[in-house]
Amino acid sequence: MSYQCQNCGYKSLKWLGRCPECGAWHSFIEEREEKASKRKEKKPLKILKLSEISCSSKPRISTGLSEFDLVLGGGIVPASMILIGGDPGIGKSTLLTQMAGDLIRRGRKVLYFSAEESPEQVKLRTQRLSVPEDFYFLSETDLNLLFEAIEEISPEVIIVDSIQTVYLPELASSPGSVSQVRECANQLLRLAKEKDITIFIVGHITKEGVIAGPKILEHLVDVVLYLEGEKETGFRILRAMKNRFGAVNEIGVFVMTEKGLESHTSYEELFLTGEGVPTCILEGTRPLLVEIQALTTKSFLSVPRRQSVGYDPIRLSLLCAILEKKLGVGLSDRDVYVKVAGGLKIRDPGADFAVALSLLSSLLEKKLPEKTLYIGEIGLSGELRPVRELSARIKEAEKKGFLRALVPDYGKGEIKVSGLELIPLKDLISAFKLLFGL
């Protein structure tokens, strides 16, 4: 008997409250040690040169949802394994059921392997979504039964819902444990590559917002997708955290309706409210116009609040310190709140300029010029640093009707043709004088 961390797989002979490897608390579960199986007959070793390998590019398969195809890099790559995670009830099963229905319409053979739902529950969902009911369904938890079903019907696409609830009876540990998740994922990956089958896996999310199970699960698969969003608003964002066949951090925007998830290509009503400071961020290869809202109020606490929704709180604290040091504005006695409109979580440093200006606008109670875009990363000395793909951001802003853009002075030379008025700035001080005249 041994104890194994369910977060990283670290083993210990005794129970530990905190994992010495990953630092997780109360993650150790008692598991039985598996006996080593008899050594199988050794296969002949076959070493190949890359020049001897014939490689024919296979066409990608469309999912039927344009935003889903965009996130995958142009569609489904055959013989790949794709992991989809998200909060409970966010729409993971709905998205995959819609995809299965569209694949059936185009003559693809799909097998839905569910360890969580009964056949009646899945049938009710297909009727609600108005998708064809011709795909195969298997409601079991034993993964060996899936292998038997594959030999019988030879599907092209398999959906496993979910990886934490299936198990291999050869292992003594319970479903969802590190050893079960790791071995089940390995078996599925081998199946995908040998049988030329595309496999979609649903993964549960922990309270920290990451996919439950060992981190090796995300290393094994070809694509890792996260479905995010607020359940109350109906908007969903599908983000690629890993993609061997496309851009990382690419996002797709959906809206949840009575008929399921629909691609939402005109995102202006979601991210552009007209009440914040607009900027353009880069998500994968896609430029997105978003608005930053900020609020500063008198603080009655010994340590003023610095809170943000959708923006890195550490970067927010840095920006507050830069504004106080370089511009002399008083934020040490004020609570600061920042929010990204639409519930989007941004990681692009090019939004720093818009966040800083939204804080100044709230503090001084002065509105910024309309139809103006603000792009740039802010360094610790207050300088505006260049951002990548500035030309693509400016073109996107031009499509949406913006008239001018304040950009880093270093990046103006990147843009050869633009209908926008470009105003290059070197630092925050020059921007402060230009916009607020102080």
DOZA-139654 format. One line per 8 residues: number of its first residue (from 1); their letters; for each residue x, y, z of C-alpha. Coordinates in Angstrom, 2 decimals. Layout:
DOZA-139654
NUM	a	X,Y,Z ~ ...
***
This chain:
DOZA-139654
1	msyqcqnc	0.00,0.00,0.00 ~ 1.14,3.54,-0.73 ~ -0.25,7.07,-0.83 ~ -0.32,9.01,-4.07 ~ -0.88,12.72,-4.72 ~ -3.91,13.14,-6.99 ~ -2.50,16.38,-8.37 ~ 1.00,15.41,-9.53
9	gykslkwl	1.30,11.65,-8.90 ~ 3.97,11.85,-6.16 ~ 4.10,8.63,-4.10 ~ 4.74,8.30,-0.38 ~ 4.77,5.34,2.02 ~ 2.79,7.37,4.57 ~ 0.00,9.92,4.36 ~ 1.11,13.54,4.06
17	grcpecga	-1.00,16.65,4.55 ~ 0.94,18.63,1.94 ~ 2.59,17.26,-1.18 ~ 6.35,18.01,-1.18 ~ 6.40,17.92,-5.00 ~ 3.56,20.26,-6.07 ~ 2.53,21.83,-2.73 ~ -1.12,20.69,-2.90
25	whsfieer	-2.92,20.20,0.41 ~ -4.95,17.07,1.34 ~ -4.31,15.49,-2.07 ~ -2.94,12.11,-0.91 ~ -5.16,9.03,-1.35 ~ -4.31,5.49,-0.37 ~ -3.78,3.22,-3.37 ~ -2.75,-0.38,-3.83
33	eekaskrk	0.52,-1.08,-5.57 ~ 0.04,-2.90,-8.85 ~ 2.00,-6.10,-9.35 ~ 4.29,-6.09,-12.32 ~ 2.74,-8.03,-15.17 ~ 4.62,-10.74,-16.97 ~ 6.87,-9.47,-19.68 ~ 5.32,-9.76,-23.08
41	ekkplkil	7.08,-11.08,-26.12 ~ 9.58,-8.53,-27.33 ~ 8.75,-6.93,-30.67 ~ 11.51,-6.45,-33.25 ~ 13.01,-2.98,-33.14 ~ 12.45,-0.98,-36.31 ~ 14.42,2.23,-36.69 ~ 13.48,4.52,-39.55
49	klseiscs	14.96,7.59,-41.17 ~ 12.63,10.53,-41.65 ~ 13.47,10.47,-45.35 ~ 12.06,6.92,-45.56 ~ 8.69,7.86,-44.05 ~ 5.92,8.74,-46.51 ~ 3.66,11.47,-45.22 ~ 0.36,12.35,-46.88
57	skpristg	-1.56,15.33,-45.53 ~ -5.12,14.39,-44.58 ~ -7.87,16.97,-44.97 ~ -9.29,18.37,-41.76 ~ -12.85,17.56,-40.75 ~ -15.24,20.43,-40.03 ~ -17.12,20.33,-36.73 ~ -20.09,22.26,-38.14
65	lsefdlvl	-19.39,25.26,-35.87 ~ -17.18,27.92,-37.44 ~ -15.80,29.16,-34.11 ~ -14.97,25.59,-33.03 ~ -13.06,25.04,-36.30 ~ -11.17,28.32,-35.74 ~ -10.00,27.28,-32.27 ~ -8.88,23.85,-33.55
73	gggivpas	-6.81,25.55,-36.26 ~ -9.11,24.83,-39.20 ~ -11.02,21.72,-38.15 ~ -10.45,18.27,-36.67 ~ -7.17,16.55,-37.50 ~ -7.73,12.77,-37.99 ~ -6.07,10.42,-35.46 ~ -5.79,13.15,-32.83
81	miliggdp	-6.84,13.24,-29.17 ~ -8.58,16.39,-27.91 ~ -9.26,17.22,-24.26 ~ -12.11,19.64,-23.36 ~ -12.46,21.02,-19.82 ~ -14.84,23.45,-18.20 ~ -17.04,24.14,-15.19 ~ -20.05,21.89,-14.54
89	gigkstll	-23.04,22.87,-16.68 ~ -21.01,25.20,-18.93 ~ -21.94,23.27,-22.11 ~ -19.18,20.73,-22.82 ~ -21.56,17.85,-23.55 ~ -23.84,20.15,-25.53 ~ -20.96,21.26,-27.74 ~ -19.81,17.70,-28.41
97	tqmagdli	-23.35,16.46,-29.06 ~ -23.86,19.21,-31.65 ~ -20.56,18.29,-33.28 ~ -21.55,14.60,-33.35 ~ -24.85,15.47,-35.03 ~ -23.12,17.50,-37.74 ~ -20.58,14.73,-38.39 ~ -23.45,12.24,-38.77
105	rrgrkvly	-25.12,14.51,-41.36 ~ -21.92,14.28,-43.43 ~ -21.72,10.50,-43.24 ~ -19.21,10.11,-40.40 ~ -19.55,7.27,-37.89 ~ -19.54,8.55,-34.29 ~ -19.52,6.64,-30.98 ~ -20.55,8.49,-27.80
113	fsaeespe	-19.12,6.70,-24.74 ~ -20.71,8.15,-21.60 ~ -19.96,7.06,-18.07 ~ -22.09,9.80,-16.50 ~ -25.41,9.85,-18.37 ~ -28.03,7.27,-19.27 ~ -29.17,6.71,-22.87 ~ -32.47,8.45,-22.07
121	qvklrtqr	-30.69,11.60,-20.89 ~ -28.57,11.80,-24.03 ~ -31.60,11.19,-26.25 ~ -33.45,14.07,-24.56 ~ -30.47,16.33,-25.27 ~ -30.34,15.32,-28.94 ~ -34.06,16.08,-29.28 ~ -33.61,19.48,-27.64
129	lsvpedfy	-30.69,20.31,-29.93 ~ -32.47,18.91,-33.03 ~ -29.46,16.83,-34.06 ~ -29.58,13.46,-35.84 ~ -29.83,10.49,-33.51 ~ -27.92,8.09,-35.75 ~ -24.68,8.09,-33.78 ~ -23.84,5.11,-31.59
137	flsetdln	-24.10,5.38,-27.80 ~ -22.59,3.28,-25.02 ~ -23.35,3.96,-21.34 ~ -20.60,2.14,-19.43 ~ -17.68,2.86,-17.13 ~ -15.40,-0.05,-18.08 ~ -12.99,1.17,-20.77 ~ -12.46,-2.38,-22.05
145	llfeaiee	-16.07,-2.39,-23.26 ~ -15.24,0.64,-25.42 ~ -12.43,-1.32,-27.09 ~ -14.86,-4.16,-27.84 ~ -17.38,-1.71,-29.32 ~ -14.68,-0.21,-31.57 ~ -13.86,-3.63,-33.00 ~ -17.55,-4.16,-33.73
153	ispeviiv	-18.61,-0.85,-35.35 ~ -15.26,0.81,-36.37 ~ -16.15,4.48,-35.60 ~ -14.23,7.44,-37.02 ~ -14.83,9.74,-34.04 ~ -15.20,8.79,-30.36 ~ -16.44,11.02,-27.51 ~ -15.47,9.93,-23.97
161	dsiqtvyl	-17.51,11.70,-21.26 ~ -15.60,11.85,-18.97 ~ -12.03,10.63,-18.41 ~ -12.41,10.86,-14.59 ~ -15.33,8.41,-14.50 ~ -14.03,5.60,-16.72 ~ -11.68,2.91,-15.40 ~ -9.66,-0.17,-16.28
169	pelasspg	-10.54,-3.19,-14.11 ~ -6.91,-4.37,-14.29 ~ -5.99,-1.51,-11.92 ~ -7.05,-1.78,-8.29 ~ -7.39,2.00,-7.77 ~ -10.73,3.79,-8.02 ~ -11.94,5.80,-11.07 ~ -10.53,9.32,-11.19
177	svsqvrec	-7.29,8.42,-9.39 ~ -3.93,9.37,-10.87 ~ -3.09,5.83,-11.99 ~ -6.52,5.26,-13.59 ~ -6.59,8.59,-15.46 ~ -3.01,8.18,-16.67 ~ -3.46,4.59,-17.88 ~ -6.87,5.23,-19.47
185	anqllrla	-5.45,8.24,-21.34 ~ -2.47,6.18,-22.53 ~ -4.75,3.42,-23.83 ~ -6.95,5.94,-25.65 ~ -3.95,7.71,-27.18 ~ -2.54,4.41,-28.46 ~ -5.97,3.59,-29.88 ~ -6.22,6.93,-31.69
193	kekditif	-2.83,6.56,-33.37 ~ -3.11,2.87,-34.27 ~ -6.74,2.85,-35.47 ~ -6.68,6.35,-37.06 ~ -9.58,7.48,-34.83 ~ -10.21,10.99,-33.51 ~ -11.01,10.94,-29.79 ~ -12.61,13.77,-27.78
201	ivghitke	-12.20,13.54,-24.01 ~ -14.20,15.54,-21.45 ~ -12.25,16.50,-18.31 ~ -13.57,17.65,-14.94 ~ -12.36,20.94,-13.46 ~ -10.99,21.37,-9.93 ~ -11.85,24.32,-7.69 ~ -8.60,25.97,-8.84
209	gviagpki	-9.93,25.97,-12.43 ~ -7.59,23.34,-13.88 ~ -8.39,19.90,-15.29 ~ -8.53,17.28,-12.54 ~ -6.00,14.48,-12.57 ~ -2.26,14.32,-13.24 ~ -0.66,17.03,-15.36 ~ 0.61,14.30,-17.69
217	lehlvdvv	-2.95,14.08,-19.06 ~ -2.52,17.46,-20.75 ~ 0.92,16.46,-22.04 ~ -0.40,13.29,-23.66 ~ -3.21,14.82,-25.73 ~ -2.75,16.83,-28.91 ~ -5.17,19.66,-28.08 ~ -6.36,21.09,-24.73
225	lylegeke	-9.48,23.28,-24.82 ~ -11.22,25.17,-22.02 ~ -14.86,26.26,-22.22 ~ -15.31,29.41,-20.14 ~ -18.05,31.94,-19.50 ~ -20.73,33.16,-17.14 ~ -23.73,30.84,-16.98 ~ -26.10,33.77,-16.43
233	tgfrilra	-25.10,35.71,-19.57 ~ -25.29,32.81,-22.03 ~ -21.97,33.70,-23.67 ~ -19.27,31.05,-23.84 ~ -15.60,31.31,-24.82 ~ -13.69,28.27,-26.06 ~ -9.95,28.74,-25.57 ~ -7.07,26.60,-26.88
241	mknrfgav	-4.46,26.18,-24.13 ~ -2.44,23.68,-26.18 ~ -2.66,22.89,-29.88 ~ -0.20,20.87,-31.92 ~ -2.08,21.79,-35.10 ~ -2.84,25.49,-34.61 ~ -2.30,28.64,-32.58 ~ -2.30,28.58,-28.78
249	neigvfvm	-4.71,30.93,-26.92 ~ -7.01,31.07,-29.96 ~ -10.57,31.68,-28.82 ~ -14.02,31.05,-30.21 ~ -17.10,32.95,-29.05 ~ -20.45,31.18,-28.66 ~ -23.86,32.06,-27.31 ~ -26.03,29.50,-25.53
257	tekglesh	-29.56,29.32,-26.93 ~ -32.50,26.90,-26.69 ~ -31.04,25.05,-29.68 ~ -27.57,24.77,-28.17 ~ -24.34,26.69,-28.74 ~ -24.22,28.98,-31.76 ~ -21.13,30.66,-33.20 ~ -21.13,34.35,-32.33
265	tsyeelfl	-18.93,36.06,-34.93 ~ -20.11,39.66,-34.31 ~ -18.69,40.01,-30.82 ~ -19.07,43.81,-30.54 ~ -22.16,43.61,-28.35 ~ -20.29,41.29,-25.99 ~ -16.96,43.08,-25.53 ~ -17.70,46.67,-26.62
273	tgegvptc	-20.17,48.32,-24.26 ~ -19.31,51.96,-24.98 ~ -18.66,52.69,-21.29 ~ -15.02,51.68,-20.95 ~ -11.59,52.32,-22.46 ~ -11.17,50.29,-25.69 ~ -8.06,48.34,-26.58 ~ -7.20,45.53,-28.98
281	ilegtrpl	-5.70,42.32,-27.66 ~ -4.35,39.31,-29.53 ~ -5.84,35.90,-28.70 ~ -3.86,33.36,-30.70 ~ -3.95,34.78,-34.22 ~ -7.20,36.68,-33.68 ~ -7.30,40.39,-32.78 ~ -10.17,41.23,-30.42
289	lveiqalt	-11.47,44.65,-29.44 ~ -12.34,44.79,-25.75 ~ -13.12,47.48,-23.21 ~ -11.56,48.01,-19.81 ~ -13.62,49.48,-16.99 ~ -12.06,50.86,-13.80 ~ -13.33,52.34,-10.56 ~ -11.38,54.16,-7.85
297	tksflsvp	-13.01,55.02,-4.54 ~ -11.88,56.37,-1.16 ~ -10.61,53.51,0.98 ~ -11.37,53.13,4.68 ~ -9.09,50.13,5.07 ~ -5.51,50.05,6.32 ~ -4.54,48.22,3.11 ~ -6.57,49.49,0.08
305	rrqsvgyd	-8.10,46.87,-2.21 ~ -6.62,46.02,-5.60 ~ -9.15,43.74,-7.30 ~ -9.66,42.80,-10.93 ~ -11.95,40.59,-12.99 ~ -10.42,39.28,-16.21 ~ -7.09,41.09,-15.70 ~ -3.99,39.91,-13.86
313	pirlsllc	-4.11,41.37,-10.30 ~ -0.30,41.42,-10.08 ~ -0.08,43.58,-13.21 ~ -2.77,45.83,-11.71 ~ -0.67,46.38,-8.58 ~ 2.36,47.17,-10.75 ~ 0.39,49.71,-12.78 ~ -0.85,51.43,-9.62
321	ailekklg	2.74,51.72,-8.38 ~ 3.92,53.10,-11.76 ~ 1.14,55.71,-11.84 ~ 2.01,56.90,-8.34 ~ 5.76,57.01,-9.01 ~ 5.81,58.54,-12.50 ~ 2.66,60.72,-12.52 ~ 2.30,61.47,-8.83
329	vglsdrdv	-1.38,60.48,-8.70 ~ -2.71,59.44,-5.30 ~ -3.83,55.80,-5.29 ~ -2.34,54.74,-1.95 ~ -5.54,55.71,-0.09 ~ -8.00,54.43,-2.71 ~ -9.60,51.10,-3.52 ~ -9.02,50.11,-7.14
337	yvkvaggl	-11.30,47.84,-9.17 ~ -10.76,46.77,-12.80 ~ -13.08,44.70,-14.98 ~ -12.86,43.44,-18.56 ~ -16.24,43.77,-20.27 ~ -17.87,40.53,-21.43 ~ -16.20,38.24,-18.89 ~ -13.08,37.72,-21.02
345	kirdpgad	-9.82,36.82,-19.27 ~ -7.00,38.64,-21.01 ~ -3.29,37.84,-20.82 ~ -2.00,40.21,-23.51 ~ 0.31,42.91,-22.02 ~ -0.87,45.24,-24.78 ~ -3.90,46.05,-22.59 ~ -1.73,47.80,-19.95
353	favalsll	-2.13,51.23,-21.55 ~ -5.93,51.01,-21.56 ~ -6.01,49.83,-17.93 ~ -3.79,52.73,-16.80 ~ -5.90,55.29,-18.67 ~ -9.14,53.85,-17.29 ~ -7.73,54.27,-13.77 ~ -6.73,57.88,-14.48
361	ssllekkl	-10.11,58.61,-16.05 ~ -11.93,57.31,-12.97 ~ -9.60,59.09,-10.54 ~ -9.79,62.47,-12.30 ~ -13.44,61.98,-13.36 ~ -12.64,62.94,-16.95 ~ -13.85,61.07,-20.03 ~ -11.47,60.02,-22.74
369	pektlyig	-12.06,60.86,-26.44 ~ -14.53,58.59,-28.24 ~ -13.68,56.33,-31.20 ~ -10.09,56.16,-29.95 ~ -8.09,52.99,-29.34 ~ -5.30,52.62,-26.76 ~ -2.64,49.94,-27.28 ~ 0.67,49.40,-25.51
377	eiglsgel	2.57,47.60,-22.79 ~ 3.81,49.73,-19.89 ~ 7.30,49.22,-18.51 ~ 8.34,49.86,-14.89 ~ 9.84,53.23,-15.83 ~ 6.53,54.35,-17.39 ~ 7.59,53.86,-21.03 ~ 5.21,52.51,-23.67
385	rpvrelsa	6.65,49.30,-25.06 ~ 5.83,47.83,-28.49 ~ 3.37,44.96,-28.90 ~ 3.30,42.15,-31.46 ~ 1.08,42.23,-34.54 ~ 0.26,45.92,-34.14 ~ -0.75,46.16,-37.78 ~ -3.40,43.44,-37.39
393	rikeaekk	-4.83,45.20,-34.32 ~ -5.09,48.51,-36.15 ~ -6.83,46.89,-39.12 ~ -9.40,45.29,-36.79 ~ -10.08,48.66,-35.14 ~ -10.50,50.27,-38.54 ~ -13.16,47.69,-39.47 ~ -15.13,48.53,-36.32
401	gflralvp	-15.23,52.27,-37.02 ~ -12.45,53.66,-34.81 ~ -10.96,56.97,-35.98 ~ -7.64,57.20,-34.14 ~ -5.25,55.07,-32.10 ~ -2.67,55.90,-29.47 ~ 0.23,53.48,-29.94 ~ 3.85,53.09,-28.79
409	dygkgeik	6.25,55.26,-30.76 ~ 8.35,52.19,-31.52 ~ 5.53,50.43,-33.33 ~ 4.33,53.09,-35.75 ~ 6.77,51.98,-38.42 ~ 5.15,48.53,-38.59 ~ 1.95,49.94,-40.08 ~ 2.31,50.79,-43.75
417	vsglelip	-1.29,51.54,-44.74 ~ -4.04,52.56,-42.35 ~ -7.08,54.81,-42.45 ~ -6.77,55.55,-38.74 ~ -4.97,58.54,-37.32 ~ -1.98,57.11,-35.46 ~ -0.65,59.07,-32.48 ~ 2.74,57.68,-31.36
425	lkdlisaf	3.67,58.14,-27.69 ~ 6.85,57.32,-25.81 ~ 5.62,57.16,-22.22 ~ 2.75,57.69,-19.81 ~ 3.71,61.27,-19.09 ~ 3.22,62.34,-22.72 ~ -0.11,60.48,-22.83 ~ -1.21,62.12,-19.57
433	kllfgl	-0.46,65.61,-20.93 ~ -2.15,64.91,-24.25 ~ -5.38,63.45,-22.87 ~ -5.86,65.32,-19.60 ~ -3.85,68.51,-20.22 ~ -2.38,68.52,-16.72
***
